[in-house]
Amino acid sequence: MNYPFWDVPVLSGGGVIGLIAVYHLLIALFAVGGGLYLPIAERKAIREGREDWLRVLRRHAKFFLVLTAAFGTTSGVGIWFAIGLANPEATSTLIHNFVFGWAIEYVFFIVELTMAAAYYYTWDKIDRGLHLKIGYIYAASSFLTLVIINGILTFMLTPGETWLSVAGSGNEASVFWYAFFNPTYFPSLVIRTLIAWSLAGIWALVTASRIDGFAYPGLKKQIISWSAKWLIPAFVLVPFCFLWYLAMVPESNRQLLDLGISTIGQGTFTQVTRSALITVMTSATIIALVYFVAVRNSRSFNLGWAISILLLALAATGATEQAREMLRKPYVIGDFMYSNGVRKYEVAKFNSEGYLAHSIWKSKDTSSMTDVDRGELMFRGQCGACHTQTGYRGMSVLLKDRDERSIENIVGMLHAYNDDSPYRKYMPPLVGKDDEMKALVAYLKTLPAKPAK
Ligand code: HEC
């Protein structure tokens, strides 16, 4: 392990990434869907001679520009900044494989942002046909940013056989396109596009909610009904696409979900299933609210309702991301690198030569340290990616009913990593020499005594 570890109390590094990512996704996918919504709505308004629609759309374009250019861009950079800190080893792998992917991505970002600004600032100032063209270039470039990033994101779950066969050899870049168009690439692209369209509809409701429904009841109703239609493709197709997606996920990851569903009656279903259920329930609520509150009662549909729908969309996005994240456990890059940065092929080496011996981030010579201190380094290096001491997935809570024997027992199981170990589905193997195991036990024993927050 060549990098230091980022300790985030209570939240964990992964938690920070999760929070930024959910907020970012809601805006970034809106940038993709909204980019198409605007020119299509504008074209419709021009064809039908609806100057009142055009005025509303212009306001929406401004909202769109501020939201995507200010908040979408900064949160996007924020994610990569946090990922670089939380999981430097995985980030390094991604950069080594996809540096040209990122270069392409940045070109599309520049076109996208330039066109978003041009679209708003040339409103009513240039020929309408030309203005529409700017809108379509925007739509295309923002979709292309998704086309690129989707390759990198799906790679992490399913890098694919071809890439795995050269992984670690130094020739990874020669199979760039195999890694990019990996097994979950297409189902994921279709799902994200459908979600982007539905977010375009949901965000449009925010602008529409501010139209005075008593002064302009017809206009408000038409815009709301037309925007609501943007949710229909996702509503109809996402369930099928999700099955397609699952079919492309390796069997071992899918087991996490199957395990959940088959035990649902006994109440022990996994976090993947729990998150998936939250997604289904919040999505159904969104559809019901959009239909009954927005479309049927458009006149009194207000900002409060629009924001409630948006918050539900945030919850649905969060739950979906959580499920996807859980599906990937115990790996950060499927079948290649565990969530704590240990590569699968390095396990034997760490076991024979020691984990801390290969951790150049530690500050002191570990031979003069106490067991507890060395154990803490083991914990930070190998467990800290998913566990905190007292906060998110906190050790002090998970260990509170365990005595020394039972802590030794679980450490032993994580280290042995037998095929039938129940922990294999979501935790990586614990690597290191026997004295490092002893040190970790010594450290873990000190944790339950700390008050759980
Ligand atoms: C890839 C993420 C990940 C890593 C790394 C990880 N764990 Fe876990 N661990 C989990 C998850 C997920 C659970 C289930 C938590 C829950 O039920 O809330 C869990 C549960 C546990 C539990 C409770 C299990 C039980 O049966 O009581 C213990 C103890 C534990 N982990 C210890 C460790 C230790 C020690 C390490 C480091 C050697 C570690 N974990 C590394 C993800 C991880």
Boltz pocket constraint, residues with backbone or C-beta under 6 A from the ligand:
constraints:
  - pocket:
      binder: B
      contacts: [[A, 329], [A, 330], [A, 331], [A, 339], [A, 340], [A, 378], [A, 379], [A, 382], [A, 383], [A, 384], [A, 385], [A, 386], [A, 387], [A, 393], [A, 398], [A, 399], [A, 410], [A, 414], [A, 426], [A, 427], [A, 428], [A, 430]]
      max_distance: 6.0
